[in-house]
Amino acid sequence: MATSRFGEVLARAARIALVVLALAGLGSAPVAAQAGTVTGIVRDAVTGAPLAGAQVSVEGTGIGGLANNVGRYLLLNVPAGEQTISVTLIGYSPASETVT
């Protein structure tokens, strides 16, 4: 029984589901100068449960934050264009998703 339970824990620990809801440009500046907002929910990929406290960031920018108690996050001033959103949480493998 202990071995089966351990395998189940490892399987869950291996996956984070990163759901990116939106990347919206703000203002009327030229595209190269626009910044936007990225929001989403971090969930366990197996159970779908929200993952509070997950660290979410935009790779290479220093922009980041933590998922709240229902797994939601909000990243402000994200540079326009293609960006990679990464998420980490102790006990889970890191995950990332590219957004535009």
HUZIUR-V231692 format. One record per residue. N is the residue number from 1. RES is the residue in one small letter. SS is DSSP state (h for helix, s for strand, l for the rest). PHI is phi in whole degrees, 0 to 359 (none if undefined). Layout:
<<N,RES,SS,PHI> <N,RES,SS,PHI>>
//
This chain:
<<1,m,l,none> <2,a,h,296> <3,t,h,295> <4,s,h,297> <5,r,h,296> <6,f,h,298> <7,g,h,297> <8,e,h,295> <9,v,h,297> <10,l,h,297> <11,a,h,298> <12,r,h,292> <13,a,h,291> <14,a,l,279> <15,r,l,226> <16,i,s,236> <17,a,s,265> <18,l,s,251> <19,v,s,253> <20,v,s,263> <21,l,s,271> <22,a,s,198> <23,l,s,226> <24,a,s,240> <25,g,s,287> <26,l,l,244> <27,g,l,77> <28,s,l,238> <29,a,l,289> <30,p,l,305> <31,v,h,308> <32,a,h,298> <33,a,h,260> <34,q,l,286> <35,a,s,238> <36,g,s,224> <37,t,s,239> <38,v,s,243> <39,t,s,226> <40,g,s,184> <41,i,s,228> <42,v,s,258> <43,r,s,229> <44,d,s,293> <45,a,l,292> <46,v,l,269> <47,t,l,264> <48,g,l,81> <49,a,l,292> <50,p,s,295> <51,l,l,248> <52,a,l,293> <53,g,l,84> <54,a,l,295> <55,q,s,268> <56,v,s,243> <57,s,s,212> <58,v,s,262> <59,e,l,305> <60,g,l,77> <61,t,l,239> <62,g,l,82> <63,i,s,270> <64,g,s,190> <65,g,s,187> <66,l,s,246> <67,a,l,288> <68,n,l,282> <69,n,l,293> <70,v,l,247> <71,g,l,82> <72,r,s,278> <73,y,s,222> <74,l,s,218> <75,l,s,243> <76,l,s,256> <77,n,s,59> <78,v,s,284> <79,p,s,302> <80,a,l,296> <81,g,l,102> <82,e,l,287> <83,q,s,226> <84,t,s,254> <85,i,s,262> <86,s,s,243> <87,v,s,224> <88,t,s,226> <89,l,l,202> <90,i,l,304> <91,g,l,95> <92,y,l,231> <93,s,l,285> <94,p,l,297> <95,a,s,223> <96,s,s,209> <97,e,s,212> <98,t,s,266> <99,v,s,232> <100,t,l,236>>
//
